[in-house]
Amino acid sequence: MRACLITAICLLLNTAAFAQTAGDAPATKDDIELYLRAMHSHDMIQRTMEAELKPMHQIMRDQFEKDGLKVPADAEASFNKMMDDLLTHMPIDEMTQAMVPVYQKHFTKGDIDSLIAFYTSPTGQKVLQEMPEITGETMQAMTPIMAKYLEQSRQRVRQEAKKMEKAGPAASPAQP
């Protein structure tokens, strides 16, 4: 009787240790692919890129104006179509496969199992549904801030270049 009790305790301890190690085990390619499917990663990437197109078009239009380029309306439409075509032909499946080793590097099997549980839940599905639109709206909200910052950075670079130009070759960094 006592031997059975000790055996049962040992089995329980070994089972608990195994369960803990299984969760800490590296995630396999299949684990990651299951996670990416649960996240609808292909559709998510596609929808996110589509949501970002409008802000990208605006950034390009703003850059033309800042550079003083008078771009005819049909040329702007042509540039926009080129950007849209890039999206259409983007190798999303290949990009998704390139993500697998990155996820394997950062997440254990236990992590991936928990993420799958979350993203297959109603809240997780809502996050997946809303995230592309949130990303697009966030980009629109951030675009003026980024544009202002980039313009300030360009001005600082121009000022520094003018200072270096006035100082002459001695002030320039040594060439390797």
DRENNUDO-776808 format. One record per residue: x, y, z of N, C-alpha, C in turn; residue in one letter. Coordinates in nm, 3 decimals, m for minus. Each point is the difference from the previous one (the first is absolute). Last residue first. Layout:
N
+---------+---------+---------+---------+---------+---------+---------+---------+---------+------+
:      nx :      ny :      nz :     cax :     cay :     caz :      cx :      cy :      cz : resn :
+---------+---------+---------+---------+---------+---------+---------+---------+---------+------+
:       X :       Y :       Z :       X :       Y :       Z :       X :       Y :       Z :    A :
...
+---------+---------+---------+---------+---------+---------+---------+---------+---------+------+
END
This chain:
176
+---------+---------+---------+---------+---------+---------+---------+---------+---------+------+
:      nx :      ny :      nz :     cax :     cay :     caz :      cx :      cy :      cz : resn :
+---------+---------+---------+---------+---------+---------+---------+---------+---------+------+
:   3.733 :   5.735 :  m4.446 :   0.074 :  m0.126 :   0.023 :   0.088 :  m0.036 :  m0.115 :    P :
:  m0.131 :   0.509 :   0.151 :  m0.048 :  m0.106 :  m0.089 :   0.081 :  m0.126 :   0.027 :    Q :
:  m0.119 :   0.420 :   0.348 :   0.103 :  m0.066 :  m0.081 :  m0.063 :  m0.111 :  m0.082 :    A :
:  m0.296 :   0.425 :   0.143 :   0.056 :  m0.121 :   0.059 :   0.101 :  m0.063 :  m0.094 :    P :
:  m0.076 :   0.528 :  m0.017 :  m0.067 :  m0.122 :  m0.043 :   0.064 :  m0.120 :   0.067 :    S :
:   0.159 :   0.451 :   0.040 :  m0.106 :  m0.033 :   0.094 :  m0.072 :  m0.128 :  m0.036 :    A :
:   0.347 :   0.191 :  m0.274 :   0.058 :  m0.040 :   0.128 :  m0.104 :  m0.043 :   0.100 :    A :
:  m0.111 :   0.182 :  m0.443 :   0.037 :  m0.142 :   0.006 :   0.055 :  m0.044 :   0.134 :    P :
:  m0.319 :   0.434 :   0.009 :   0.098 :  m0.052 :  m0.095 :   0.036 :  m0.145 :   0.026 :    G :
:  m0.326 :   0.337 :   0.199 :   0.123 :  m0.030 :   0.073 :   0.108 :  m0.056 :  m0.091 :    A :
:  m0.438 :   0.089 :  m0.165 :   0.068 :   0.127 :   0.032 :   0.133 :  m0.026 :   0.068 :    K :
:  m0.274 :  m0.371 :  m0.091 :   0.043 :   0.058 :  m0.127 :   0.078 :   0.128 :   0.026 :    E :
:  m0.205 :  m0.210 :   0.361 :   0.116 :  m0.077 :  m0.043 :   0.058 :   0.058 :  m0.129 :    M :
:  m0.398 :   0.186 :   0.164 :   0.110 :   0.029 :   0.093 :   0.127 :  m0.071 :  m0.046 :    K :
:  m0.393 :  m0.098 :  m0.235 :   0.047 :   0.136 :  m0.031 :   0.116 :   0.039 :   0.090 :    K :
:  m0.212 :  m0.409 :   0.085 :   0.074 :  m0.009 :  m0.126 :   0.055 :   0.138 :  m0.038 :    A :
:  m0.282 :  m0.025 :   0.372 :   0.128 :  m0.061 :   0.030 :   0.087 :  m0.009 :  m0.125 :    E :
:  m0.440 :   0.152 :  m0.051 :   0.079 :   0.097 :   0.075 :   0.139 :  m0.055 :   0.031 :    Q :
:  m0.306 :  m0.293 :  m0.206 :   0.040 :   0.108 :  m0.093 :   0.088 :   0.102 :   0.071 :    R :
:  m0.190 :  m0.336 :   0.264 :   0.104 :  m0.057 :  m0.087 :   0.050 :   0.107 :  m0.097 :    V :
:  m0.361 :   0.114 :   0.274 :   0.122 :  m0.012 :   0.080 :   0.114 :  m0.054 :  m0.085 :    R :
:  m0.424 :   0.020 :  m0.201 :   0.054 :   0.135 :   0.022 :   0.129 :  m0.005 :   0.081 :    Q :
:  m0.236 :  m0.402 :  m0.063 :   0.060 :   0.045 :  m0.126 :   0.063 :   0.138 :   0.016 :    R :
:  m0.247 :  m0.165 :   0.361 :   0.126 :  m0.074 :  m0.015 :   0.071 :   0.042 :  m0.127 :    S :
:  m0.428 :   0.172 :   0.076 :   0.094 :   0.058 :   0.096 :   0.137 :  m0.067 :  m0.012 :    Q :
:  m0.343 :  m0.185 :  m0.253 :   0.036 :   0.131 :  m0.054 :   0.099 :   0.070 :   0.093 :    E :
:  m0.181 :  m0.407 :   0.143 :   0.093 :  m0.021 :  m0.112 :   0.044 :   0.132 :  m0.060 :    L :
:  m0.329 :   0.014 :   0.338 :   0.128 :  m0.045 :   0.054 :   0.104 :  m0.017 :  m0.111 :    Y :
:  m0.440 :   0.098 :  m0.128 :   0.059 :   0.115 :   0.069 :   0.139 :  m0.036 :   0.053 :    K :
:  m0.251 :  m0.347 :  m0.188 :   0.041 :   0.095 :  m0.104 :   0.068 :   0.121 :   0.062 :    A :
:  m0.191 :  m0.320 :   0.288 :   0.121 :  m0.051 :  m0.064 :   0.052 :   0.097 :  m0.104 :    M :
:  m0.407 :   0.104 :   0.201 :   0.106 :   0.007 :   0.101 :   0.131 :  m0.045 :  m0.061 :    I :
:  m0.392 :  m0.039 :  m0.263 :   0.042 :   0.140 :   0.016 :   0.114 :   0.016 :   0.102 :    P :
:  m0.170 :  m0.448 :  m0.062 :   0.065 :   0.056 :  m0.118 :   0.039 :   0.147 :   0.017 :    T :
:  m0.258 :  m0.290 :   0.314 :   0.142 :   0.024 :   0.023 :   0.069 :   0.070 :  m0.116 :    M :
:  m0.464 :  m0.131 :  m0.014 :   0.016 :   0.092 :   0.112 :   0.147 :   0.037 :   0.021 :    A :
:  m0.106 :  m0.320 :  m0.329 :  m0.054 :   0.130 :  m0.039 :   0.019 :   0.102 :   0.111 :    Q :
:   0.118 :  m0.443 :   0.096 :   0.094 :   0.059 :  m0.096 :  m0.048 :   0.138 :  m0.046 :    M :
:  m0.288 :  m0.246 :   0.271 :   0.116 :   0.046 :   0.077 :   0.102 :   0.065 :  m0.091 :    T :
:  m0.368 :  m0.205 :  m0.197 :  m0.041 :   0.125 :   0.066 :   0.114 :   0.058 :   0.082 :    E :
:   0.072 :  m0.420 :  m0.202 :  m0.016 :   0.104 :  m0.101 :  m0.036 :   0.134 :   0.061 :    G :
:   0.023 :  m0.373 :   0.287 :   0.133 :   0.034 :  m0.050 :  m0.009 :   0.112 :  m0.104 :    T :
:  m0.399 :  m0.177 :   0.163 :   0.067 :   0.077 :   0.106 :   0.137 :   0.044 :  m0.048 :    I :
:  m0.237 :  m0.286 :  m0.279 :  m0.059 :   0.133 :  m0.001 :   0.065 :   0.089 :   0.105 :    E :
:   0.137 :  m0.452 :  m0.013 :   0.040 :   0.071 :  m0.122 :  m0.057 :   0.143 :  m0.005 :    P :
:  m0.123 :  m0.279 :   0.380 :   0.137 :   0.048 :  m0.005 :   0.040 :   0.068 :  m0.131 :    M :
:  m0.433 :  m0.232 :   0.136 :   0.013 :   0.146 :   0.008 :   0.141 :   0.053 :  m0.026 :    E :
:  m0.113 :  m0.476 :   0.001 :  m0.092 :   0.067 :  m0.091 :   0.026 :   0.150 :  m0.006 :    Q :
:   0.240 :  m0.270 :   0.311 :   0.042 :  m0.028 :  m0.137 :  m0.086 :   0.074 :  m0.102 :    L :
:  m0.122 :   0.027 :   0.453 :   0.128 :   0.068 :  m0.021 :   0.045 :  m0.019 :  m0.144 :    V :
:  m0.374 :  m0.240 :   0.129 :  m0.032 :   0.142 :  m0.017 :   0.128 :   0.080 :  m0.023 :    K :
:   0.046 :  m0.454 :   0.100 :  m0.054 :   0.016 :  m0.135 :  m0.036 :   0.147 :  m0.027 :    Q :
:   0.139 :  m0.113 :   0.433 :   0.111 :  m0.012 :  m0.094 :  m0.045 :   0.020 :  m0.143 :    G :
:  m0.329 :  m0.021 :   0.333 :   0.077 :   0.125 :   0.011 :   0.118 :  m0.001 :  m0.097 :    T :
:  m0.262 :  m0.396 :   0.026 :  m0.075 :   0.112 :  m0.059 :   0.076 :   0.134 :   0.007 :    P :
:   0.304 :  m0.435 :  m0.014 :  m0.109 :   0.044 :   0.088 :  m0.076 :   0.115 :  m0.068 :    S :
:   0.401 :  m0.201 :  m0.172 :  m0.120 :  m0.073 :  m0.041 :  m0.119 :   0.033 :   0.090 :    T :
:   0.430 :   0.191 :   0.079 :  m0.047 :   0.045 :  m0.132 :  m0.116 :  m0.081 :  m0.054 :    Y :
:   0.202 :  m0.116 :   0.427 :  m0.053 :   0.136 :   0.002 :  m0.060 :   0.037 :  m0.136 :    F :
:   0.210 :  m0.419 :   0.040 :  m0.121 :   0.002 :   0.083 :  m0.061 :   0.141 :   0.001 :    A :
:   0.412 :  m0.050 :  m0.212 :  m0.106 :  m0.062 :  m0.080 :  m0.132 :   0.002 :   0.078 :    I :
:   0.380 :   0.145 :   0.227 :  m0.040 :   0.097 :  m0.103 :  m0.113 :  m0.055 :  m0.087 :    L :
:   0.192 :  m0.288 :   0.318 :  m0.077 :   0.106 :   0.067 :  m0.048 :   0.104 :  m0.101 :    S :
:   0.285 :  m0.339 :  m0.157 :  m0.128 :  m0.059 :   0.038 :  m0.090 :   0.105 :   0.067 :    D :
:   0.440 :   0.127 :  m0.099 :  m0.081 :  m0.011 :  m0.123 :  m0.137 :  m0.060 :   0.032 :    I :
:   0.314 :   0.019 :   0.350 :  m0.040 :   0.136 :  m0.041 :  m0.095 :  m0.006 :  m0.119 :    D :
:   0.194 :  m0.403 :   0.138 :  m0.101 :   0.046 :   0.095 :  m0.050 :   0.140 :  m0.034 :    G :
:   0.358 :  m0.178 :  m0.247 :  m0.124 :  m0.069 :  m0.035 :  m0.113 :   0.046 :   0.092 :    K :
:   0.374 :   0.359 :  m0.042 :   0.002 :  m0.144 :   0.027 :  m0.132 :  m0.061 :  m0.047 :    T :
:   0.259 :   0.461 :  m0.191 :  m0.111 :  m0.060 :   0.076 :   0.021 :  m0.150 :   0.018 :    F :
:   0.308 :   0.302 :  m0.245 :  m0.049 :   0.081 :   0.112 :  m0.106 :  m0.066 :   0.088 :    H :
:   0.214 :  m0.197 :  m0.401 :   0.109 :   0.056 :   0.080 :  m0.053 :   0.065 :   0.129 :    K :
:  m0.297 :  m0.161 :  m0.331 :   0.062 :  m0.111 :   0.072 :   0.110 :   0.049 :   0.092 :    Q :
:  m0.206 :   0.308 :  m0.288 :  m0.089 :  m0.036 :   0.109 :   0.060 :  m0.114 :   0.082 :    Y :
:   0.233 :   0.117 :  m0.380 :   0.004 :   0.113 :   0.093 :  m0.088 :  m0.030 :   0.121 :    V :
:   0.007 :  m0.302 :  m0.367 :   0.117 :  m0.012 :   0.087 :   0.012 :   0.115 :   0.101 :    P :
:  m0.377 :   0.015 :  m0.306 :   0.001 :  m0.119 :   0.085 :   0.125 :  m0.007 :   0.088 :    V :
:  m0.103 :   0.331 :  m0.358 :  m0.026 :   0.036 :   0.139 :   0.017 :  m0.118 :   0.095 :    M :
:   0.029 :  m0.034 :  m0.478 :   0.122 :   0.061 :   0.053 :  m0.017 :   0.038 :   0.147 :    A :
:  m0.370 :  m0.164 :  m0.243 :   0.094 :  m0.109 :   0.028 :   0.131 :   0.055 :   0.057 :    Q :
:  m0.320 :   0.312 :  m0.142 :  m0.049 :  m0.071 :   0.118 :   0.096 :  m0.113 :   0.038 :    T :
:   0.079 :   0.234 :  m0.398 :   0.031 :   0.085 :   0.115 :  m0.042 :  m0.070 :   0.129 :    M :
:  m0.119 :  m0.204 :  m0.401 :   0.145 :  m0.010 :   0.019 :   0.044 :   0.082 :   0.122 :    E :
:  m0.447 :   0.034 :  m0.130 :   0.026 :  m0.135 :   0.050 :   0.149 :  m0.020 :   0.028 :    D :
:  m0.136 :   0.410 :  m0.198 :  m0.039 :  m0.011 :   0.140 :   0.028 :  m0.139 :   0.057 :    I :
:   0.162 :   0.310 :  m0.411 :   0.006 :  m0.146 :   0.028 :  m0.031 :  m0.028 :   0.148 :    P :
:  m0.176 :   0.412 :  m0.340 :   0.086 :  m0.027 :   0.115 :  m0.002 :  m0.150 :   0.032 :    M :
:  m0.251 :   0.264 :  m0.343 :   0.096 :  m0.106 :  m0.036 :   0.097 :  m0.034 :   0.113 :    H :
:  m0.342 :   0.340 :   0.046 :  m0.068 :  m0.113 :  m0.062 :   0.094 :  m0.117 :  m0.026 :    T :
:   0.173 :   0.416 :   0.159 :  m0.075 :  m0.072 :   0.103 :  m0.063 :  m0.126 :  m0.058 :    L :
:   0.209 :   0.291 :  m0.295 :   0.101 :  m0.063 :   0.085 :  m0.068 :  m0.085 :   0.107 :    L :
:  m0.272 :   0.267 :  m0.269 :   0.043 :  m0.122 :  m0.068 :   0.108 :  m0.074 :   0.080 :    D :
:  m0.145 :   0.421 :   0.153 :  m0.107 :  m0.098 :   0.018 :   0.038 :  m0.133 :  m0.065 :    D :
:   0.287 :   0.363 :  m0.065 :   0.006 :  m0.043 :   0.140 :  m0.105 :  m0.108 :   0.027 :    M :
:  m0.007 :   0.199 :  m0.423 :   0.122 :  m0.081 :   0.015 :   0.012 :  m0.053 :   0.143 :    M :
:  m0.347 :   0.298 :  m0.092 :  m0.028 :  m0.132 :  m0.057 :   0.123 :  m0.091 :   0.012 :    K :
:   0.047 :   0.447 :   0.132 :  m0.087 :  m0.071 :   0.094 :  m0.030 :  m0.140 :  m0.051 :    N :
:   0.238 :   0.286 :  m0.285 :   0.082 :  m0.041 :   0.114 :  m0.082 :  m0.080 :   0.101 :    F :
:  m0.235 :   0.185 :  m0.356 :   0.087 :  m0.106 :  m0.049 :   0.091 :  m0.051 :   0.112 :    S :
:  m0.272 :   0.372 :   0.080 :  m0.084 :  m0.119 :  m0.008 :   0.084 :  m0.120 :  m0.045 :    A :
:   0.207 :   0.413 :  m0.005 :  m0.021 :  m0.041 :   0.138 :  m0.083 :  m0.129 :   0.004 :    E :
:   0.058 :   0.200 :  m0.414 :   0.126 :  m0.061 :   0.044 :  m0.013 :  m0.049 :   0.144 :    A :
:  m0.358 :   0.237 :  m0.192 :   0.007 :  m0.134 :  m0.056 :   0.130 :  m0.070 :   0.039 :    D :
:  m0.066 :   0.451 :   0.134 :  m0.093 :  m0.090 :   0.069 :   0.009 :  m0.142 :  m0.054 :    A :
:   0.436 :   0.313 :  m0.036 :  m0.136 :  m0.001 :  m0.056 :  m0.086 :  m0.107 :   0.071 :    P :
:   0.414 :   0.256 :   0.226 :  m0.032 :  m0.128 :  m0.060 :  m0.143 :   0.005 :  m0.052 :    V :
:   0.408 :   0.323 :   0.174 :  m0.136 :   0.017 :  m0.051 :  m0.033 :  m0.127 :  m0.078 :    K :
:   0.367 :   0.109 :   0.412 :  m0.030 :  m0.066 :  m0.127 :  m0.146 :   0.023 :  m0.036 :    L :
:   0.274 :   0.132 :   0.403 :  m0.034 :   0.099 :  m0.102 :  m0.030 :  m0.062 :  m0.136 :    G :
:   0.096 :  m0.203 :   0.442 :   0.112 :   0.005 :  m0.094 :  m0.026 :   0.099 :  m0.114 :    D :
:  m0.335 :  m0.079 :   0.322 :   0.117 :   0.053 :   0.071 :   0.120 :   0.015 :  m0.091 :    K :
:  m0.392 :  m0.205 :  m0.176 :  m0.022 :   0.142 :   0.027 :   0.120 :   0.063 :   0.069 :    E :
:   0.005 :  m0.464 :  m0.073 :   0.007 :   0.070 :  m0.128 :  m0.013 :   0.151 :   0.022 :    F :
:  m0.066 :  m0.272 :   0.371 :   0.141 :   0.007 :  m0.036 :   0.019 :   0.072 :  m0.134 :    Q :
:  m0.439 :  m0.091 :   0.152 :   0.064 :   0.104 :   0.081 :   0.146 :   0.018 :  m0.036 :    D :
:  m0.233 :  m0.353 :  m0.204 :  m0.052 :   0.127 :  m0.049 :   0.066 :   0.117 :   0.075 :    R :
:   0.096 :  m0.435 :   0.151 :   0.063 :   0.024 :  m0.130 :  m0.044 :   0.136 :  m0.056 :    M :
:  m0.204 :  m0.141 :   0.395 :   0.141 :   0.029 :   0.026 :   0.071 :   0.032 :  m0.131 :    I :
:  m0.442 :  m0.150 :  m0.031 :   0.006 :   0.137 :   0.053 :   0.144 :   0.041 :   0.026 :    Q :
:  m0.083 :  m0.444 :  m0.132 :  m0.030 :   0.090 :  m0.112 :   0.014 :   0.145 :   0.045 :    H :
:   0.034 :  m0.323 :   0.331 :   0.120 :  m0.001 :  m0.084 :  m0.020 :   0.091 :  m0.121 :    M :
:  m0.367 :  m0.071 :   0.293 :   0.102 :   0.087 :   0.058 :   0.128 :   0.005 :  m0.083 :    P :
:  m0.332 :  m0.293 :  m0.159 :  m0.047 :   0.139 :  m0.004 :   0.101 :   0.094 :   0.067 :    K :
:   0.083 :  m0.474 :   0.014 :   0.018 :   0.060 :  m0.132 :  m0.041 :   0.148 :  m0.003 :    L :
:  m0.038 :  m0.325 :   0.375 :   0.110 :   0.095 :  m0.001 :   0.018 :   0.069 :  m0.135 :    E :
:  m0.325 :  m0.344 :   0.074 :  m0.035 :   0.111 :   0.088 :   0.108 :   0.108 :  m0.001 :    A :
:   0.074 :  m0.403 :  m0.238 :  m0.105 :   0.078 :  m0.065 :  m0.037 :   0.122 :   0.084 :    E :
:   0.301 :  m0.304 :   0.185 :   0.063 :   0.072 :  m0.111 :  m0.103 :   0.086 :  m0.073 :    M :
:  m0.159 :  m0.279 :   0.337 :   0.083 :   0.106 :   0.058 :   0.064 :   0.082 :  m0.110 :    T :
:  m0.245 :  m0.382 :  m0.125 :  m0.088 :   0.109 :   0.045 :   0.079 :   0.116 :   0.060 :    R :
:   0.242 :  m0.389 :  m0.133 :  m0.066 :   0.061 :  m0.116 :  m0.084 :   0.121 :   0.044 :    Q :
:   0.193 :  m0.262 :   0.338 :   0.103 :   0.075 :  m0.072 :  m0.063 :   0.075 :  m0.117 :    I :
:  m0.284 :  m0.285 :   0.232 :   0.039 :   0.112 :   0.085 :   0.106 :   0.087 :  m0.070 :    M :
:  m0.139 :  m0.409 :  m0.198 :  m0.101 :   0.104 :  m0.014 :   0.037 :   0.125 :   0.079 :    D :
:   0.288 :  m0.364 :   0.049 :  m0.002 :   0.040 :  m0.142 :  m0.099 :   0.114 :  m0.020 :    H :
:   0.022 :  m0.202 :   0.431 :   0.111 :   0.090 :  m0.031 :   0.001 :   0.046 :  m0.145 :    S :
:  m0.308 :  m0.230 :   0.350 :  m0.037 :   0.038 :  m0.137 :   0.106 :   0.094 :  m0.056 :    H :
:   0.006 :  m0.237 :   0.429 :  m0.001 :   0.147 :  m0.009 :  m0.050 :   0.049 :  m0.136 :    M :
:   0.051 :  m0.461 :   0.082 :  m0.098 :   0.047 :   0.099 :  m0.012 :   0.153 :  m0.005 :    A :
:   0.331 :  m0.200 :  m0.267 :  m0.134 :  m0.027 :  m0.054 :  m0.107 :   0.050 :   0.096 :    R :
:   0.439 :   0.026 :   0.146 :  m0.019 :   0.097 :  m0.109 :  m0.135 :  m0.021 :  m0.068 :    L :
:   0.126 :  m0.311 :   0.335 :  m0.021 :   0.133 :   0.057 :  m0.029 :   0.102 :  m0.110 :    Y :
:   0.125 :  m0.426 :  m0.138 :  m0.134 :  m0.006 :   0.060 :  m0.036 :   0.136 :   0.061 :    L :
:   0.435 :  m0.048 :  m0.161 :  m0.095 :   0.007 :  m0.112 :  m0.144 :  m0.007 :   0.050 :    E :
:   0.342 :  m0.057 :   0.315 :  m0.003 :   0.139 :  m0.048 :  m0.100 :   0.014 :  m0.114 :    I :
:   0.079 :  m0.432 :   0.169 :  m0.062 :   0.083 :   0.104 :  m0.018 :   0.143 :  m0.051 :    D :
:   0.237 :  m0.300 :  m0.276 :  m0.144 :  m0.026 :  m0.001 :  m0.074 :   0.084 :   0.104 :    D :
:   0.468 :   0.013 :  m0.005 :  m0.052 :   0.069 :  m0.118 :  m0.151 :  m0.018 :  m0.008 :    K :
:   0.181 :  m0.045 :   0.488 :   0.035 :  m0.060 :  m0.129 :  m0.055 :   0.086 :  m0.114 :    T :
:   0.167 :   0.140 :   0.516 :  m0.116 :  m0.015 :  m0.088 :   0.047 :  m0.060 :  m0.132 :    A :
:   0.256 :  m0.095 :   0.470 :  m0.006 :   0.092 :  m0.114 :  m0.125 :  m0.027 :  m0.084 :    P :
:  m0.027 :  m0.114 :   0.518 :   0.070 :  m0.051 :  m0.119 :  m0.007 :   0.104 :  m0.112 :    A :
:  m0.220 :   0.021 :   0.435 :   0.124 :   0.077 :  m0.017 :   0.079 :  m0.044 :  m0.123 :    D :
:  m0.400 :  m0.222 :   0.127 :  m0.036 :   0.140 :  m0.026 :   0.121 :   0.088 :  m0.023 :    G :
:   0.066 :  m0.451 :   0.119 :  m0.063 :   0.005 :  m0.132 :  m0.039 :   0.143 :  m0.035 :    A :
:   0.173 :  m0.093 :   0.430 :   0.103 :   0.004 :  m0.103 :  m0.060 :   0.006 :  m0.139 :    T :
:  m0.291 :  m0.037 :   0.367 :   0.069 :   0.128 :   0.008 :   0.105 :   0.009 :  m0.110 :    Q :
:  m0.228 :  m0.404 :   0.047 :  m0.091 :   0.104 :  m0.049 :   0.067 :   0.136 :   0.000 :    A :
:   0.236 :  m0.363 :   0.189 :  m0.010 :  m0.012 :  m0.145 :  m0.088 :   0.110 :  m0.058 :    F :
:   0.032 :  m0.029 :   0.465 :   0.127 :   0.047 :  m0.056 :  m0.004 :  m0.007 :  m0.152 :    A :
:  m0.366 :  m0.175 :   0.230 :   0.004 :   0.147 :   0.016 :   0.128 :   0.056 :  m0.061 :    A :
:  m0.038 :  m0.465 :   0.010 :  m0.098 :   0.055 :  m0.093 :   0.000 :   0.152 :   0.006 :    T :
:   0.264 :  m0.232 :   0.311 :   0.057 :  m0.010 :  m0.134 :  m0.094 :   0.058 :  m0.104 :    N :
:  m0.154 :  m0.021 :   0.441 :   0.111 :   0.095 :  m0.008 :   0.061 :  m0.002 :  m0.140 :    L :
:  m0.336 :  m0.316 :   0.091 :  m0.056 :   0.135 :  m0.001 :   0.110 :   0.105 :  m0.015 :    L :
:   0.133 :  m0.449 :   0.052 :  m0.064 :   0.022 :  m0.130 :  m0.057 :   0.141 :  m0.012 :    L :
:   0.177 :  m0.128 :   0.416 :   0.107 :   0.015 :  m0.100 :  m0.058 :   0.025 :  m0.139 :    C :
:  m0.301 :  m0.102 :   0.344 :   0.059 :   0.134 :   0.022 :   0.109 :   0.026 :  m0.103 :    I :
:  m0.188 :  m0.427 :   0.000 :  m0.098 :   0.099 :  m0.047 :   0.053 :   0.141 :   0.015 :    A :
:   0.258 :  m0.351 :   0.175 :  m0.001 :  m0.007 :  m0.146 :  m0.096 :   0.105 :  m0.057 :    T :
:   0.005 :  m0.055 :   0.465 :   0.125 :   0.063 :  m0.044 :   0.006 :   0.001 :  m0.152 :    I :
:  m0.358 :  m0.226 :   0.186 :  m0.012 :   0.142 :   0.029 :   0.123 :   0.075 :  m0.047 :    L :
:   0.001 :  m0.467 :  m0.026 :  m0.093 :   0.056 :  m0.100 :  m0.014 :   0.150 :   0.019 :    C :
:   0.251 :  m0.236 :   0.317 :   0.072 :   0.005 :  m0.127 :  m0.087 :   0.059 :  m0.109 :    A :
:  m0.192 :  m0.086 :   0.419 :   0.089 :   0.115 :   0.008 :   0.077 :   0.016 :  m0.130 :    R :
:  m0.272 :  m0.374 :   0.036 :  m0.082 :   0.119 :   0.000 :   0.086 :   0.125 :   0.000 :    M :
+---------+---------+---------+---------+---------+---------+---------+---------+---------+------+
END
